Amino acid sequence: MKGDNKRNDKKIFEEIKKNLLEMKAELLKEITETVRAESDSSETTTLGDLFDQAGTERDRELELLLSDRDREKLMEIENALSRIEDGTYGICEECGKRINMERLKIMPFARYCVECQSKVEKEEEEQKLTSETNIYRKLIYTEPEEES
């Protein structure tokens, strides 16, 4: 019975690997197209009024944000592919238990089981709140600069 499960897992992992490679190729294609479009638009941009420049700057910031997300997703895909190759794919990085196969099919670069993912997200949220609170405290207690 265990042999059947291992063969079934291997087959599913091969399917997931194929999907990850397709996702990677598509993401790289999108990134390339975005970079090409950005370089084309920067070459043809002429001096515009202040509102045009502000709009262009906002668009660039949005593209940078998206490209950061793309880079992060690409790293997650690469990480999952590495785990498939070294045999650690499908094992939670937090507790060491097997990740549910349905979760892996839906979220092929999942590194944690559902329970541990919830813990990690909660910890990240708490850290974010603590960090924001510290920033606001610094702002509140900062002396205003005197005008000369």
C-alpha positions in Angstrom: 0.0 0.0 0.0 2.8 2.4 0.9 4.5 1.7 -2.4 1.3 2.7 -4.2 1.2 6.0 -2.2 4.8 6.7 -3.1 4.3 6.1 -6.8 1.1 8.2 -6.7 2.9 11.0 -4.9 5.8 10.8 -7.4 3.3 11.1 -10.3 1.6 14.0 -8.7 5.0 15.7 -7.9 6.0 15.3 -11.6 2.7 16.9 -12.6 3.3 19.8 -10.1 6.9 20.1 -11.4 5.5 20.5 -14.9 3.0 23.1 -13.7 5.7 25.0 -11.8 8.0 25.0 -14.9 5.1 26.4 -17.0 4.3 29.0 -14.4 8.0 30.0 -14.4 8.1 30.3 -18.2 4.9 32.4 -18.3 6.2 34.7 -15.5 9.5 35.2 -17.2 7.7 36.0 -20.4 5.5 38.6 -18.6 8.6 40.1 -16.9 10.4 40.4 -20.2 7.4 42.0 -21.9 7.0 44.5 -19.0 10.7 45.4 -19.1 10.5 45.9 -22.9 7.4 48.0 -22.6 9.0 50.1 -19.9 12.1 50.7 -21.9 10.1 51.6 -25.0 7.9 54.1 -23.1 10.9 55.7 -21.5 12.5 56.3 -24.9 9.4 57.9 -26.4 8.4 60.0 -23.4 8.6 63.7 -24.0 8.5 66.5 -21.5 5.0 66.8 -20.3 3.3 68.9 -17.7 3.5 68.2 -14.0 0.4 66.1 -14.0 1.7 63.9 -16.8 5.0 63.4 -14.9 3.1 62.5 -11.7 1.0 60.0 -13.5 4.0 58.5 -15.1 5.8 58.3 -11.8 2.8 56.6 -10.2 2.7 54.0 -13.1 6.4 53.3 -12.6 5.9 52.7 -8.9 3.1 50.3 -9.6 5.2 48.5 -12.1 8.0 48.2 -9.6 5.6 46.8 -7.0 4.3 44.3 -9.5 7.9 43.3 -10.5 8.7 42.8 -6.8 5.8 40.5 -6.6 6.9 38.7 -9.7 10.4 38.3 -8.4 9.0 36.9 -5.1 6.8 34.5 -7.0 9.7 33.4 -9.2 11.8 32.8 -6.1 9.0 30.7 -4.6 8.8 28.7 -7.8 12.5 28.1 -7.9 12.4 27.1 -4.2 9.7 24.6 -4.8 11.5 23.1 -7.8 14.7 22.7 -5.7 12.6 21.0 -3.0 11.2 18.6 -5.6 14.8 17.8 -6.7 16.2 17.3 -3.2 13.2 15.2 -2.0 12.0 17.7 0.6 9.0 18.9 -1.4 5.6 18.3 0.3 7.1 18.4 3.8 6.2 21.4 6.1 9.3 23.5 6.8 7.9 24.4 10.2 6.7 21.1 11.8 8.1 18.5 9.4 4.8 16.9 8.7 3.5 16.1 5.2 1.6 18.9 3.5 -1.9 17.8 2.3 -1.6 16.9 -1.4 -4.7 18.9 -2.3 -3.0 22.0 -0.8 0.1 21.3 -3.0 -2.1 21.0 -6.1 -3.7 24.4 -5.4 -0.6 26.1 -4.0 2.3 24.3 -5.6 4.9 26.4 -3.9 3.5 25.9 -0.4 6.2 25.5 2.2 4.0 25.0 5.2 1.0 22.9 6.1 -2.2 24.9 6.7 -1.8 25.0 10.5 1.8 26.3 10.3 0.9 28.7 7.5 -1.7 30.2 9.8 0.9 30.5 12.6 3.5 32.1 10.3 1.0 34.6 9.0 -0.2 35.5 12.5 3.5 36.1 13.6 4.2 38.2 10.5 1.1 40.3 11.2 2.1 40.8 14.8 5.6 41.8 13.7 4.2 44.3 11.2 1.9 45.8 13.9 4.8 46.1 16.3 7.0 47.7 13.7 4.3 50.2 12.7 3.6 51.0 16.4 7.3 51.7 16.9 7.4 54.0 13.9 4.3 55.9 15.1 5.7 56.2 18.6 8.9 57.7 17.1 6.8 60.2 15.1 4.8 61.2 18.2 7.8 61.8 20.3 9.9 63.5 17.7 10.4 67.2 18.4 9.2 69.4 15.6 11.9 71.3 13.9 12.0 75.0 14.6 11.8 77.3 11.6 14.6 79.9 11.4 
